[in-house]
Amino acid sequence: MQALGNTTRLQIYRTLVRAGHGGLPVAQVQARVDLPASTLSHHLKTLIQQGLLRQERRGTTLICHAEYPAMTALLGFLGDECCADEGCAVPLPEQQAE
């Protein structure tokens, strides 16, 4: 959560989530978020260290990918915590059918 608490990192992460499973080359991420290369590199490193992104090299191009299992786990955690202190957790769609 701390890594995504920074608005720039959240913008980068959102850009890569929206890109889909194919990811984006670093140069395209840089163009979309309009950051200097050194600043982008710093934020990418943080997101990678937190397990939210991964990178792969294709020839001379570095491709960034969102780690969807990490995103799903985060969404699950937030959903599980929804209204927990009120005792009125919002049922998931599959729970409503039961």
N, C-alpha and C positions, 0 to 999 in steps of 0.2 A: 504494500500500500504506500509506503514512503516513497518508493521510486516513482509511482504514478501521481504523487502529491505535487510534483513539480509540473507546472503547466506545459513547459517545453517538452518534457519527456512524455507527458500524456498525449500531446499532439503527435509526436513521433510514433508512439505506440498505436494510436488510433489510425494513423496513416498506414501502418503495416498491417493492422487487423483488416482494414478495408481493402488492402491489396490482395488478400486471399492467400492461399497456400503456396502460390508461386513466388511470393515475396517481391521485393524491389531491390534493384542495385542501389548501392549507397548514393551514387550521383543523383538518382531519381528521388530518393528520400530527401536529399539535400535541397533539390529544386522545389519540392513540394512544401517543405517546412521553412525554406529560406533562412538557412543558418550557415555561418562560416564552417568550413570543414573541421576545424579543430574543436569547435563547440559541439557539433554534431557527434564527432568521435567520442567526446567525453560523455555525452548523454547515452549514446549507444552502448558504451562500455558498462555504464551503470545498469541499464536494462538487461544486458546479457548476464551480468553478475547476479542479478536478481532472478534469473531464469525466465524472464518474460520474452526475450528475443534470442535468436541464434543467427549465426552467420555461416555462409558456405562460400567457398571460392569456386568460381567457374572460369577457368582460364585466368585472365587478368581482372575479372570483375568479382567484386565482393557483394553477395546477395544477402539481404537481411530478411528474416522471417519472424513473424509473431509465433510464439509458442502457444498454440491453442489449448493444449491440456492445462497449462498454467492459468490461462484465462478462464477456462471452464471451472477449474478448482476455485478460483477467486470468486466467480459468480455464484457458485454453489455455497461457498462460505457466507457471502453476503445474504443470499436467500435464506439460508438456515438461521441467520441472526435477525432477520427481519421481524420486528415487533416482539422479540423474545421476552423483553422485560414487561410487556403488556399482557402476555399470555394469549395473544390473538394472532399467532403467526399466519401469514397469508398462505393458504394451501396451494400447492403446485397443481397445474392442470390435470395431471394424472391422478392426483389425490382427490380432486373434485368429482371425478367420475365414479369413485367408489361409494 
